[in-house]
Amino acid sequence: MLPLIDTLYWLALSTWFGCVLTSAIVPPIIFRKIAEADPTLPRVLSVNLDKQHSTLLAGDVVSEILHTLFRLEWICAIGFFFPLVGKWFYVDRSGGKIVLPLMVTALYVLAVAFLFYGSRVVWPKVIEHRTKYLEHADEPDIANAELDQFDRYSGELSSVVRNMLFALLGTLLFSTVLRPMVQTILFQ
């Protein structure tokens, strides 16, 4: 049973870490490369959006990517929970060795808290302010206020993703030293 638990444990944890790492690395690259191309979006021709077409296009691309990655991260977080619980039955908790499993579990809980906060609290606000910004593109006072809020929540989302990445990195590192209990078999 332990090999199955270990396989599911590492598969879920490494996939989750990869999704979060992608969430941290890919958006800035997309924004930079699309800005270099300086596209004009014929559907969005507002005076107030001058020189911001690349930001809008990059935002659409990043929005789709992050939406998909958040779903994958939730699947991995839920999928990691069960092998983590299973590991508690097999990991050596004797003496002072309980600290490592507790650290892994605490970092997992912290990463899930960041995932919840990022995907269920901050992300909807990013989308809301971006939508309001586009709806009021011809009204500079409203659009600029919404753009400021959008930028604020986008920065907060970047911080949440970075913090989740570090929590998962800690989970990975502490998981490498978790050792199974040594079971002795007495021969008669």
Secondary structure, 3 states (H helix, E strand, C coil): CHHHHHHHHHHHHHHHHHHHHHHHHHHHHHHHHHHHHCCCCCCCCCHHHCCCHHHHHHHHHHHHHHHHHHHHHHHHHHHHHHHHHHHHHHECCCHHHHHHHHHHHHHHHHHHHHHHHHHHHHHHHHHHHHHHHHHCCCCHHHHHHHHHHHHHHHHHHHHHHHHHHHHHHHHHHHHCCCCECCCCCCCC
